[in-house]
């Protein structure tokens, strides 16, 4: 004996509910799209030669989008179609330092600190627009 489908009852509501949930998930995080961001990274007026810059979206409710990061090389960085448009927190990670050339470190020896260790961006939040953006980053000692 087969049961007739219930159209107006609870069984019939699951399809619209699931579709509505799927559409809302698809729309979460859909802001202005991904933007290109390039710029210089300096400290005391000199190019920073290594490390990583990161842009982390700060708006958009529970899911503002994914952070985008890229390497600093010879004082510049370039993130193509990676940074979500909107407000973003800017952070910097110093590169790991290596032992000086010719050094013979023993197991457990700690490499020297990077000359950029502990530096932070002077401006910590920027507004990224759709399209191309130039965001120069000046690194400073925290509290300055």
MARKOLRO-673604 format. One line per 10 residues: number of its first residue (from 1); their letters; for each residue x, y, z of N, C-alpha, C, CB. Coordinates in nm, 3 decimals. Glycine has a CB too. Layout:
REM residues N
NUM = A = X,Y,Z,X,Y,Z,X,Y,Z,X,Y,Z ~ ...
END
This chain:
REM residues 144
1 = XXXXXXXXXX = 0.084,-0.117,0.000,0.000,0.000,0.000,0.089,0.124,0.000,-0.096,-0.001,0.121 ~ 0.075,0.209,-0.102,0.160,0.328,-0.109,0.087,0.449,-0.053,0.203,0.354,-0.254 ~ 0.169,0.541,-0.001,0.111,0.663,0.055,0.113,0.773,-0.050,0.189,0.708,0.182 ~ 0.010,0.849,-0.054,0.005,0.962,-0.146,0.090,1.075,-0.087,-0.143,1.009,-0.170 ~ 0.166,1.149,-0.172,0.249,1.257,-0.119,0.163,1.368,-0.058,0.337,1.315,-0.231 ~ 0.211,1.421,0.048,0.141,1.531,0.115,0.196,1.659,0.056,0.160,1.526,0.272 ~ 0.114,1.734,-0.013,0.158,1.854,-0.081,0.153,1.974,0.012,0.073,1.880,-0.203 ~ 0.049,1.988,0.087,0.034,2.107,0.171,0.088,2.089,0.311,-0.108,2.144,0.178 ~ 0.130,1.968,0.349,0.177,1.943,0.485,0.326,1.967,0.499,0.143,1.802,0.526 ~ 0.378,1.911,0.605,0.520,1.931,0.636,0.612,1.868,0.532,0.552,1.872,0.772
11 = XXXXXXXXXX = 0.574,1.755,0.477,0.660,1.690,0.378,0.681,1.779,0.256,0.599,1.556,0.335 ~ 0.584,1.853,0.216,0.594,1.937,0.097,0.676,2.063,0.117,0.457,1.975,0.051 ~ 0.707,2.098,0.240,0.783,2.221,0.267,0.933,2.202,0.265,0.743,2.277,0.399 ~ 0.981,2.080,0.270,1.125,2.059,0.280,1.199,2.106,0.154,1.155,1.913,0.305 ~ 1.140,2.090,0.036,1.208,2.130,-0.087,1.231,2.281,-0.091,1.126,2.086,-0.210 ~ 1.128,2.365,-0.068,1.154,2.509,-0.068,1.251,2.551,0.044,1.022,2.584,-0.053 ~ 1.242,2.484,0.159,1.331,2.519,0.269,1.476,2.489,0.233,1.291,2.443,0.397 ~ 1.501,2.372,0.174,1.638,2.335,0.134,1.688,2.429,0.025,1.643,2.189,0.086 ~ 1.605,2.459,-0.071,1.646,2.551,-0.178,1.676,2.691,-0.122,1.536,2.561,-0.286 ~ 1.594,2.737,-0.032,1.619,2.869,0.030,1.749,2.870,0.107,1.504,2.906,0.123
21 = XXXXXXXXXX = 1.778,2.764,0.179,1.904,2.754,0.255,2.022,2.753,0.159,1.905,2.627,0.343 ~ 2.014,2.678,0.051,2.123,2.669,-0.046,2.150,2.805,-0.111,2.090,2.564,-0.154 ~ 2.045,2.876,-0.145,2.062,3.009,-0.205,2.126,3.103,-0.105,1.925,3.065,-0.253 ~ 2.084,3.100,0.021,2.142,3.190,0.120,2.289,3.157,0.143,2.064,3.181,0.253 ~ 2.327,3.029,0.140,2.468,2.993,0.153,2.549,3.045,0.035,2.484,2.841,0.165 ~ 2.492,3.039,-0.083,2.563,3.086,-0.201,2.584,3.237,-0.197,2.486,3.049,-0.326 ~ 2.492,3.309,-0.135,2.503,3.454,-0.131,2.596,3.504,-0.020,2.367,3.515,-0.113 ~ 2.619,3.424,0.083,2.705,3.466,0.193,2.846,3.483,0.141,2.700,3.364,0.311 ~ 2.907,3.596,0.171,3.043,3.621,0.127,3.051,3.680,-0.013,3.121,3.495,0.131 ~ 2.939,3.692,-0.080,2.939,3.751,-0.214,2.935,3.902,-0.202,2.821,3.699,-0.298
31 = XXXXXXXXXX = 3.050,3.962,-0.203,3.058,4.107,-0.194,3.087,4.163,-0.331,3.166,4.152,-0.092 ~ 3.191,4.247,-0.338,3.227,4.309,-0.463,3.318,4.224,-0.549,3.291,4.440,-0.437 ~ 3.341,4.100,-0.513,3.428,4.013,-0.589,3.573,4.027,-0.544,3.416,4.043,-0.737 ~ 3.663,3.962,-0.617,3.805,3.966,-0.583,3.873,4.082,-0.654,3.873,3.833,-0.621 ~ 3.970,4.140,-0.584,4.041,4.256,-0.637,4.190,4.226,-0.648,4.017,4.379,-0.549 ~ 4.257,4.302,-0.734,4.403,4.298,-0.744,4.458,4.402,-0.647,4.451,4.326,-0.892 ~ 4.558,4.364,-0.568,4.621,4.458,-0.476,4.772,4.445,-0.491,4.576,4.431,-0.328 ~ 4.837,4.559,-0.514,4.983,4.563,-0.525,5.034,4.679,-0.442,5.028,4.577,-0.674 ~ 5.162,4.678,-0.413,5.219,4.791,-0.341,5.361,4.766,-0.296,5.135,4.824,-0.223 ~ 5.414,4.869,-0.229,5.548,4.863,-0.173,5.538,4.835,-0.024,5.626,4.994,-0.200
41 = XXXXXXXXXX = 5.641,4.772,0.031,5.650,4.750,0.175,5.784,4.809,0.218,5.639,4.597,0.213 ~ 5.778,4.908,0.311,5.899,4.977,0.355,5.908,4.983,0.507,5.904,5.118,0.296 ~ 6.029,5.006,0.555,6.055,5.032,0.697,6.167,5.135,0.702,6.094,4.899,0.776 ~ 6.142,5.244,0.772,6.238,5.355,0.780,6.281,5.402,0.642,6.361,5.313,0.861 ~ 6.187,5.403,0.547,6.214,5.453,0.412,6.288,5.356,0.322,6.292,5.577,0.422 ~ 6.319,5.236,0.370,6.392,5.138,0.290,6.300,5.021,0.257,6.518,5.088,0.365 ~ 6.325,4.960,0.140,6.246,4.845,0.098,6.265,4.728,0.193,6.284,4.803,-0.045 ~ 6.156,4.660,0.225,6.159,4.538,0.304,6.184,4.424,0.205,6.025,4.516,0.388 ~ 6.280,4.339,0.237,6.324,4.239,0.138,6.258,4.103,0.151,6.470,4.222,0.148 ~ 6.171,4.084,0.247,6.107,3.954,0.260,5.989,3.959,0.355,6.207,3.850,0.308
51 = XXXXXXXXXX = 5.926,3.845,0.372,5.810,3.835,0.460,5.683,3.812,0.380,5.796,3.960,0.545 ~ 5.571,3.825,0.449,5.440,3.801,0.389,5.343,3.908,0.435,5.387,3.660,0.425 ~ 5.263,3.960,0.341,5.153,4.051,0.377,5.023,3.974,0.364,5.152,4.179,0.285 ~ 4.928,4.011,0.449,4.797,3.944,0.446,4.687,4.047,0.460,4.786,3.837,0.557 ~ 4.580,4.028,0.382,4.460,4.110,0.389,4.346,4.019,0.432,4.429,4.180,0.250 ~ 4.287,4.048,0.548,4.178,3.967,0.602,4.050,4.049,0.604,4.212,3.916,0.745 ~ 3.946,4.006,0.533,3.820,4.081,0.532,3.764,4.098,0.673,3.718,4.010,0.442 ~ 3.711,4.218,0.702,3.656,4.244,0.835,3.505,4.265,0.834,3.722,4.364,0.895 ~ 3.444,4.279,0.719,3.299,4.301,0.712,3.228,4.176,0.667,3.266,4.417,0.618 ~ 3.099,4.186,0.647,3.023,4.078,0.587,2.961,3.980,0.682,3.108,4.007,0.497
61 = XXXXXXXXXX = 2.946,4.013,0.808,2.876,3.924,0.900,2.958,3.803,0.940,2.748,3.879,0.840 ~ 2.894,3.687,0.941,2.958,3.565,0.988,3.062,3.509,0.893,2.854,3.461,1.013 ~ 3.054,3.542,0.765,3.148,3.490,0.667,3.194,3.602,0.575,3.084,3.375,0.585 ~ 3.292,3.683,0.620,3.334,3.798,0.540,3.416,3.761,0.418,3.412,3.892,0.624 ~ 3.459,3.637,0.406,3.542,3.594,0.294,3.677,3.544,0.343,3.561,3.709,0.194 ~ 3.755,3.492,0.250,3.884,3.434,0.285,3.993,3.542,0.285,3.921,3.321,0.187 ~ 4.089,3.525,0.374,4.206,3.612,0.376,4.292,3.580,0.253,4.288,3.594,0.508 ~ 4.367,3.680,0.209,4.459,3.662,0.097,4.597,3.707,0.142,4.412,3.742,-0.029 ~ 4.698,3.628,0.109,4.834,3.660,0.150,4.930,3.636,0.034,4.875,3.576,0.272 ~ 5.043,3.705,0.041,5.145,3.687,-0.062,5.280,3.733,-0.013,5.107,3.761,-0.188
71 = XXXXXXXXXX = 5.385,3.688,-0.082,5.521,3.721,-0.040,5.562,3.865,-0.073,5.617,3.626,-0.103 ~ 5.649,3.917,0.010,5.714,4.046,-0.017,5.850,4.012,-0.077,5.728,4.135,0.115 ~ 5.875,4.064,-0.197,6.002,4.039,-0.265,6.057,4.172,-0.313,5.984,3.940,-0.383 ~ 6.177,4.204,-0.269,6.244,4.328,-0.309,6.157,4.451,-0.286,6.284,4.320,-0.456 ~ 6.087,4.452,-0.174,6.009,4.570,-0.137,5.872,4.581,-0.200,6.084,4.690,-0.172 ~ 5.826,4.480,-0.273,5.693,4.487,-0.334,5.618,4.355,-0.313,5.705,4.518,-0.485 ~ 5.486,4.364,-0.330,5.401,4.246,-0.327,5.294,4.263,-0.433,5.337,4.223,-0.185 ~ 5.233,4.151,-0.472,5.129,4.154,-0.575,5.032,4.040,-0.549,5.191,4.143,-0.719 ~ 4.906,4.074,-0.529,4.801,3.974,-0.509,4.698,3.993,-0.621,4.734,3.987,-0.366 ~ 4.699,3.904,-0.718,4.608,3.913,-0.833,4.480,3.835,-0.805,4.675,3.860,-0.960
81 = XXXXXXXXXX = 4.366,3.904,-0.816,4.233,3.843,-0.802,4.222,3.755,-0.677,4.201,3.759,-0.925 ~ 4.278,3.802,-0.565,4.275,3.723,-0.444,4.208,3.793,-0.327,4.414,3.685,-0.405 ~ 4.208,3.925,-0.326,4.161,3.998,-0.209,4.014,4.035,-0.227,4.246,4.126,-0.187 ~ 3.927,3.994,-0.134,3.786,4.031,-0.144,3.769,4.183,-0.129,3.702,3.958,-0.037 ~ 3.682,4.241,-0.209,3.653,4.385,-0.198,3.586,4.413,-0.065,3.564,4.433,-0.317 ~ 3.616,4.529,-0.008,3.560,4.569,0.120,3.670,4.602,0.219,3.471,4.459,0.177 ~ 3.632,4.625,0.343,3.730,4.657,0.446,3.813,4.534,0.480,3.660,4.711,0.572 ~ 3.944,4.557,0.499,4.034,4.446,0.530,4.139,4.487,0.632,4.102,4.395,0.402 ~ 4.172,4.395,0.720,4.279,4.414,0.816,4.409,4.375,0.746,4.256,4.330,0.946 ~ 4.513,4.459,0.764,4.643,4.433,0.702,4.740,4.384,0.809,4.697,4.561,0.632
91 = XXXXXXXXXX = 4.806,4.272,0.782,4.907,4.219,0.874,5.034,4.186,0.796,4.853,4.095,0.949 ~ 5.143,4.174,0.871,5.272,4.142,0.811,5.338,4.033,0.896,5.364,4.268,0.802 ~ 5.397,3.936,0.829,5.472,3.829,0.895,5.616,3.838,0.848,5.410,3.688,0.864 ~ 5.709,3.855,0.942,5.851,3.864,0.908,5.900,3.731,0.852,5.935,3.905,1.031 ~ 6.001,3.736,0.765,6.056,3.611,0.712,6.140,3.541,0.818,6.140,3.638,0.585 ~ 6.152,3.411,0.808,6.243,3.343,0.900,6.387,3.383,0.867,6.225,3.188,0.893 ~ 6.466,3.401,0.968,6.606,3.437,0.946,6.688,3.310,0.930,6.661,3.524,1.062 ~ 6.795,3.321,0.856,6.884,3.208,0.836,7.014,3.232,0.913,6.913,3.185,0.685 ~ 7.083,3.125,0.940,7.215,3.139,1.001,7.307,3.207,0.899,7.272,3.001,1.046 ~ 7.401,3.286,0.946,7.494,3.351,0.853,7.570,3.246,0.771,7.594,3.439,0.930
101 = XXXXXXXXXX = 7.606,3.285,0.650,7.680,3.195,0.562,7.810,3.153,0.630,7.708,3.262,0.424 ~ 7.840,3.027,0.625,7.962,2.974,0.685,7.945,2.933,0.830,8.071,3.076,0.675 ~ 7.830,2.964,0.891,7.806,2.926,1.031,7.782,2.775,1.039,7.684,3.004,1.090 ~ 7.820,2.718,1.150,7.798,2.575,1.173,7.709,2.558,1.296,7.933,2.499,1.192 ~ 7.578,2.577,1.279,7.490,2.566,1.395,7.483,2.424,1.449,7.349,2.614,1.360 ~ 7.470,2.416,1.579,7.456,2.287,1.646,7.307,2.258,1.659,7.527,2.287,1.787 ~ 7.270,2.131,1.673,7.127,2.100,1.693,7.072,2.176,1.813,7.107,1.948,1.712 ~ 6.957,2.237,1.794,6.894,2.314,1.900,6.930,2.461,1.900,6.929,2.255,2.032 ~ 7.032,2.502,1.820,7.067,2.644,1.811,6.952,2.721,1.746,7.199,2.663,1.730 ~ 6.926,2.838,1.798,6.820,2.922,1.745,6.879,3.017,1.642,6.750,3.001,1.859
111 = XXXXXXXXXX = 6.817,3.026,1.522,6.869,3.121,1.423,6.850,3.264,1.472,6.800,3.101,1.287 ~ 6.927,3.357,1.418,6.911,3.497,1.459,6.773,3.549,1.420,7.021,3.584,1.396 ~ 6.730,3.655,1.487,6.600,3.716,1.453,6.609,3.790,1.321,6.553,3.812,1.565 ~ 6.497,3.791,1.252,6.486,3.869,1.129,6.493,4.017,1.165,6.353,3.836,1.052 ~ 6.554,4.099,1.080,6.556,4.243,1.109,6.416,4.305,1.107,6.645,4.315,1.009 ~ 6.318,4.233,1.056,6.180,4.283,1.049,6.091,4.223,1.157,6.121,4.252,0.913 ~ 6.148,4.141,1.243,6.072,4.075,1.350,6.004,4.180,1.439,6.164,3.985,1.436 ~ 5.873,4.161,1.463,5.799,4.249,1.552,5.743,4.375,1.488,5.886,4.289,1.663 ~ 5.775,4.400,1.362,5.721,4.518,1.295,5.577,4.493,1.252,5.807,4.556,1.172 ~ 5.497,4.601,1.251,5.356,4.593,1.212,5.324,4.703,1.113,5.264,4.602,1.337
121 = XXXXXXXXXX = 5.221,4.685,1.032,5.180,4.793,0.941,5.133,4.916,1.021,5.067,4.744,0.847 ~ 5.174,5.033,0.975,5.131,5.158,1.039,4.980,5.176,1.024,5.206,5.279,0.977 ~ 4.928,5.145,0.907,4.784,5.149,0.881,4.737,5.003,0.882,4.749,5.221,0.742 ~ 4.647,4.972,0.974,4.608,4.832,0.992,4.476,4.794,0.925,4.599,4.801,1.137 ~ 4.401,4.891,0.873,4.277,4.860,0.802,4.267,4.946,0.678,4.153,4.880,0.893 ~ 4.232,4.883,0.567,4.218,4.953,0.439,4.085,4.915,0.375,4.335,4.920,0.344 ~ 4.041,4.995,0.279,3.919,4.968,0.205,3.959,4.926,0.064,3.824,5.094,0.202 ~ 3.934,4.802,0.030,3.970,4.747,-0.101,3.851,4.762,-0.194,4.013,4.597,-0.089 ~ 3.875,4.822,-0.308,3.772,4.841,-0.410,3.782,4.732,-0.516,3.784,4.981,-0.476 ~ 3.673,4.702,-0.583,3.676,4.607,-0.694,3.770,4.662,-0.800,3.533,4.583,-0.752
131 = XXXXXXXXXX = 3.844,4.576,-0.865,3.940,4.620,-0.967,4.081,4.621,-0.912,3.904,4.759,-1.019 ~ 4.160,4.721,-0.953,4.300,4.730,-0.912,4.317,4.830,-0.799,4.388,4.770,-1.031 ~ 4.400,4.794,-0.702,4.428,4.878,-0.585,4.578,4.884,-0.563,4.355,4.824,-0.459 ~ 4.627,5.002,-0.523,4.767,5.017,-0.483,4.766,5.052,-0.335,4.842,5.128,-0.569 ~ 4.821,4.962,-0.254,4.825,4.982,-0.110,4.970,4.967,-0.065,4.730,4.880,-0.035 ~ 5.037,5.081,-0.040,5.172,5.077,0.012,5.167,5.056,0.163,5.249,5.207,-0.023 ~ 5.256,4.974,0.215,5.256,4.937,0.356,5.386,4.984,0.420,5.239,4.783,0.373 ~ 5.372,5.071,0.519,5.488,5.117,0.597,5.489,5.038,0.728,5.483,5.273,0.623 ~ 5.600,4.969,0.754,5.612,4.892,0.877,5.675,4.978,0.987,5.696,4.765,0.853 ~ 5.620,4.965,1.107,5.668,5.042,1.222,5.680,4.949,1.343,5.573,5.162,1.252
141 = XXXX = 5.751,4.998,1.444,5.755,4.928,1.573,5.620,4.952,1.640,5.874,4.978,1.663 ~ 5.559,4.848,1.698,5.427,4.867,1.762,5.429,4.982,1.862,5.382,4.738,1.832 ~ 5.323,5.060,1.864,5.311,5.172,1.956,5.364,5.303,1.900,5.382,5.141,2.082 ~ 5.419,5.300,1.779,5.469,5.424,1.719,5.373,5.477,1.616,5.606,5.402,1.655
END
